[in-house]
């Protein structure tokens, strides 16, 4: 039986896999609070939203669900349940919708690209080369984790400033994200504490994912030493 030739290492494949893996992890971490609505529901009582607004739990959930249906593309009609909204507020949520849909689109495309790269490596007889002794999973986790631990630390020093900077970056030249609660009552059930908790959730999921990638790569490296080389 003809022996199987070892696959040739490719530095380009390593870089592409690292970048694509990082993109999948980043966009999936952002998607968690976007898609997992119980994360909001669980905060309704701790944030005392019924007491703050005079609304029932059901009214709060319906308003949130309708806004999220619009922002995630499940509905093309903007609505906030029993709450009032203005054209300016609707325009801001249209911008939010664009960002949410972009994140979900990038997540799907990056996942598809990652699968294609893995298959292409096998078909062409290529494998990810080690860069400084580590594979693409390590570099994806270490790079992404390092950047976001730094950003998270800076944001923790002054979340109000970070919140303002975030809107300046992603909604340049616009101030319609500054809501008048009398005109856009939806802001009364979306306090800044909720957005802070969303940021924390994203950071926790992302850092946990990065840690898993790093540990997985280290374990593969240890196993590879016993096998005299490793392949992705």
N, C-alpha and C positions, 0 to 999 in steps of 0.2 A: 504494500500500500504506500502511495506516494506521501511523504511527510508534508505537513502544512507549513508553508513559508511564513515566517514571522512578519507581522505588518510593520511597515516603515514608519518611524516617528515623524510627525509633522508639527512644527511650531505654529504654523498658520491655523491648523485645526485646533490647537490648544487655545489660541487667542479667541477664535470664533466661538468655541464651546464655552469659554469663561464668560465672554460678553453676553452670549445668549442665555446662559444659565442665570446670570445676574439679572437680566431683563425679566426672565420668567419669575424669579423670586421677588423682585421689586414690585412688579405689576400685580402679582397674586397677593402680596402683603397689603397693597393698597385696596385691592378688591374685597378683602375680608369685611371691613366695616361698611362698604358699599352694598354688598350682597347679603350680609348676615344681619337681618333686621332685628332679631332678638337682642342684639347688642344694645340697640337703642331702647327697646321696650324695658329691659332690665334697669335702665337708668331713670325711668319716669318717676318712680317714687323716691329713690335716693336724691335726685335733683329737685324734688318737691315741685314738679311741674304743675300738678293739679292745684296745689295751694297758690302757686305764683300766678297762674293764669285764670283760675276759676273754671277750667275745662275738665271734663271727665276723662278718665283713662281712655275710653273708647274714642272720644273726639280727638284726643291727642294722637292716638295711634292711626286713626283714619287720615288725619291731616298729614302726618309723616309718610304714611304709605302712598298717598296720592302724589306727594312731592317726589318721592323716590321712584315711583312708577314712571313719572315723567323723566327724571334725571337718568334712569337706566334704560330708557327707550321702550319700556313696556306700554307707554301711552304717549301720544303726540299732543295731548291736551293738558295744559298746566292747570293744576287745581290744588287748593289747600284746605279742602274740607269746609268746615264752618268758618274758617278764618278769612279775613279780608286780605287782599293782595293788590299791589299796584303794577302798572306797566313796567316801572323801573325794577321792581322786585322780580317780576316774571323774566325780564331780560337777563338779570343776573343768573337766575336758575337755568336759563337757556345756555349761558356760558358754562355753568357747572355741568350741565348735561353733556356738552361737548367734551369736557375733560374726562368725565366718567366713561363715556363711550370710547374715547381714545385709549384710556387705560385698559379697558376690556378687549379692545381690538388688538392692541399691542401684546397683551397676554396671550391671546389665541395665536397670533402670528408668530410670536417668539417661541411658543410651545411647539408649533408645527415646524419651525426652522430647526429647533433643537433635535427633534426626531429625525428630520432630514439629514442633519449633519452626522448624527450617530450612524444612520443607515449608510450614508455616503462613505463614511470611514471604513465600514466593513466591506462595502462593494469594491472600493478602490484599493483596498489593502493598506490603508493608512490608519495610524493610531495617534492619539495626542502625545506629543513629546513632553517630557518633564522640563519645566522652566525653574531653574534654581532648585531642582530636586522635587518639585511639587507639580501636581496635575491641575487641570482646569477647574475642578470643583473647589480646590483649595483657594485658588486665586479669585474665583467668583465670590466665595464666602468671605475671604480676608479683605478684599477690596471694597465690596459693598458694605460689609459690616463695619469696617473702619470708618468709612465716610459717614455712615448714618449714626454711629455712636458719637462721632464728633458733632454732627448737626444736632442730634438729640440733646447732647450736653449743652450746647450753646442755646438751644431753644428753652431748656429747663431754667437757664439763668434769667430769662425774661420772655415768658410765653406771649405776653401782649405784643411785644415788639416783633417776635417771630411770626405771630398771627398776621400782623399788619404787613410785614415783609413778604409773607407768602402770597397775600392778595395783590401786592404791588407787582410781584413777579408773574403770577399766573393770570391776572386781570389788569394788564398794563393800561394806564390812562383812564381807568374807570373807578368810580366811587359808589356805584350802585350796590356794592356789597355792604355798605353802611346803611342799615335798615332803620326806617322810622317805624317803631312798633305799633303806632296808630294806623299807619297805612299798610304795613306788611306784618300782620300779626304772627306769621309763621316763625319769626325770629324769637318770639316769646317762648316757643317750645324747643328752640335750638340754641340754648345758652352756650357761652364760650366754654364752659366746663365740659360740655359734650364733645366739642371739637378737640379739646385737650385730650380727652379720653380716647378719641379716635386716633390721634397722633401717637399716643402711648401704645395702643393696640397694634398699630402698624409697625411701630418700632420693635415691640416684643416679638411679633410674628417674624419680622425680617431678621432680627438678631438670632432668634432660635433657628431659623432656616440656615443662616450663615454658619452657625456653630455646627449644625448637622453636616453641612457640606465639608467643613474643615475636618471634623472627626472622621467622616467617611473616607476622605482622601488620605488622612494619616493612617487609618487602618488598612486601606488598600496598599499603601506604601510599605507597611510592615509585612503584609502578606506577600507583596511582590518580591521582597528581598529573599524570601524562602523559595520563591519560584524562579528566581534569577531573571527578573524583569516583569513588567506588567503591561497590560493593554487596556484601553478604554472600551 
